[in-house]
Amino acid sequence: MAHALAIAKAKVDGDPNYNSYRRGYKIRPVVDRLLETTGIDLSRGGGVPELLRFQEHFKEYRIVVFGGLNCEDIIFDGQVESKKELTLCMITYLDIFMLLTALRVRCRDNMSVEVVINGVDVA
């Protein structure tokens, strides 16, 4: 969760380290600093209570988390009035299979697609 937020924030902010972060490089100190600053412990996982605390920390951003590939399946919406949005998608292995199948179709139609799973480019 903290990794995903750090990567999303880097993308939104135009951070020059964005590509490194999404590939898993240089991100550990950023995540450690975020967790230390917020006092959030994700050693046992995270859920809505942790998202609420992250939303309190990132006051100038709206955090939205989807529960899968369906845009209507919203798990969390920070509802903050902001022009910057950090969007996360929590997907299962079945969702990944469906996504990669859909990507093959989209790529054939020359659409630009970026998919990162656990910091690794998969498409």
N, C-alpha and C positions, 0 to 999 in steps of 0.2 A: 504494500500500500504506500509506504513512504517513498520507495523507489519510483513507483508510478507517478506520484505527485511531483517528485523532483524532476522527472523527465518531462511531464506535462508543463510544468512551470517554465522549464528551460525553453521548451518549444514556443510557448506563448510570449515569453520575454525576449526571444531572439538571442538567447545565450549562445556564445560561440562554442561552448562545450556540449551543446545539445547532441550532436552526432556521437561524441564519445560516450556520453551518459547512456544513450539508448543502446549502445553496443556493450555496455557494462564497464567501461573504462572511466576512471576519475570520479565515479559517482559515490563510492563508499564514504568519503569524508563529508560529502554534501548530505547524505542520508543520516549519518551519525550526528552531524550538527543539527539537523532538523529534529531528530528524535530527542536530542539533549535539550534543545531550546524549548520544545513543546512539553517535555516531560512524559511523552507517550512511550509506553512499553508494548512493543509488538511481538515479544518473544512467544506469546501464546496465540498469536493471530490478532486480527482487528475486525471491528464491525462498525456499526453506526455510532456508538459512543466515541470511538477514536476519530471517526470522520467529523463528528461535531467539534472535537477539540482541534483537529486540523483546520476546520472552517474558521474557528475562532482565531487561529494563528494567521491564516491567509485571508484577512479581512477584505483585501482589495480584489479578491478572486471569488468566483462562484464555483464551488466544487459540485460536480454532477457525476454520479456513479450509476452505470447501467448494469443490470444483472445478466446480460447476455447480448446477443446480436440484435435483439428486438429493441428498437428505440423507445418503445412504450414501457419497457421493463425497468423502471427507475427504482433503484434501491435507496439512493440518497440524493437530495437536491438541496444545496445550501441556501437557495433563494436569496442570495445577496445581490443587491443592486450593483452590478459591476459590468464593465465592458470586457473584462477578462474572465474566461471560463476555463477551469481545469476539468476536463472530461476523462473519466476512467471507465473502462469496460471490464468487468469481472466475468471471465468466460471459462467454461469447462472444456475438457478434452473433446467432447462431442461438438461443442461450438467451434473449436479450433478446426476440426475436420470439415465441418460445414463451411467455415470461413475460407479455408484453403481451397475447397472445391469451388466456391463462388469466385475466388480470386483468379483461378485458372480461366474462368469464363470472362471475367472483366479484363484480364490481361490480353486475351485474344481480341478484345474490342479496343485495344490501345489506351486503356485508362491507366493513369498513374496510381499505384497502390503501394502503401507502406504498412508493413505489419511487423511488429516487434513483440516477441514473446520471451519473457524473462531476460530482457536485454539483448536478445539475439535476433537479427534480421531473418525472417523466414520467407519474405516475399519482396 
